[in-house]
Amino acid sequence: MSGSCGLVLILEQLEQLSDIFCFALTVKCVQNKTGYFAERLYDSMKGLGTDDDTLIRVVVSRCEVDMLEIKTQFARKYGKGGLGKWIMDDTSGDYRDLLLMLVGEK
């Protein structure tokens, strides 16, 4: 019985941490929206592989809103050729061409 009570407490603590994490992300986004989206783009392409869902979601949702500012933030924070270069290195084919067009690199 005490084992299940301990599990319940652990699950409650994880839920609280999840709420705190979501709140922290919300605050981060409100403080610097373009920096937040630049970071999401970076996170989607860093390391091995690409988080295509995040990459597509950010590019499509922000391309007509504030992509120029996001590209500026991306270049300032991560350099290395800017967002267009990262997209070229991480994607290929028509998918790459479409993303580059949406971010204004083609």
N, C-alpha and C positions, 0 to 999 in steps of 0.2 A: 504494500500500500504506500509506503513512504517513497518507493521508487517512482510511482506514477505521479505523486505530488511534486517530486523534484523535477520530473519532466514537464509538468504543467508550469512550474515556475520558470524553467528555462525557456519554454515557448513564449510565455508572457514577456520575459526580458528581451527575447529576439524580436517580438512584435514592437516593443517600445524602441529598440534600436533601429528597426526599420522605419518607424515613424520619424525618429530623429534624423536619420539619413535622408529621407524624403524632404523633410523640412530644410535641412542644410542645402540640398540641391536647389530647392525653390529659392532660398535666400541668395544663393550664388547666381542663379539666373536673373533675379531681379536686380542685383547689384551691377552686373555687367552682362547684359543679354548677348551681345555679339561675342564677347569673350567666352561665354558659356557654350555657345554653338560652335565656336572655333575649337574648343576643347573636345566637344563631342565628335567633331569630324576627325581630329587628331586621334582620339581613342579608337575610332572605328577603323583606322588604317595603320596604327602602329604595330610593330611586331610582325609575326607571321600571320598571314591570312587577313581577310577583311571582313568586318561586320557590315555586310551589305545592307541589312535592314536599317541600321542606324545611319549609314552613309546616305542611302536613298531618302529616308525620312527627313533628315536635316536639309539636304540639298533641295528637295522638292518643296518643302514647306517654307524655306527661307529665300528661294531664288528670286522672287519678286518683291521681297520685303526689305532685307538688309544684307544681301550677299556681299556687296562691296565692302561694307564694314567688317563682316565676318572674315573675308579674305585678308583684309588689312590686319586684323587681330591675329589671324592664323600665321601670317608672315612674320609679324612682330614676335610672337611667342615661340614659333617652331622653325622659322627660317627655311633653310634647305630647299629653296626654289619656290616656296609658296604652295598654296592649295592645289593649283593646276598640276604642278610637278608631282605632288603626292598622288593625285588621282591618276595621272599617267603611269606612275610606277606600280600602282596597286590594282588597276583594272585593265580591261582590254576590249577590243572590238567596238561594236555599236554601243555597248554599255558605257565604255569609256567616252566615246564621242558625245553621247547624250549628256553625261555628267559634266563634261567640259563645256558643252554649250550652255547648260543650265547655270554654271558658275561664271559664265562670261569669258571663258578662255578659248573659245573657238568661234 
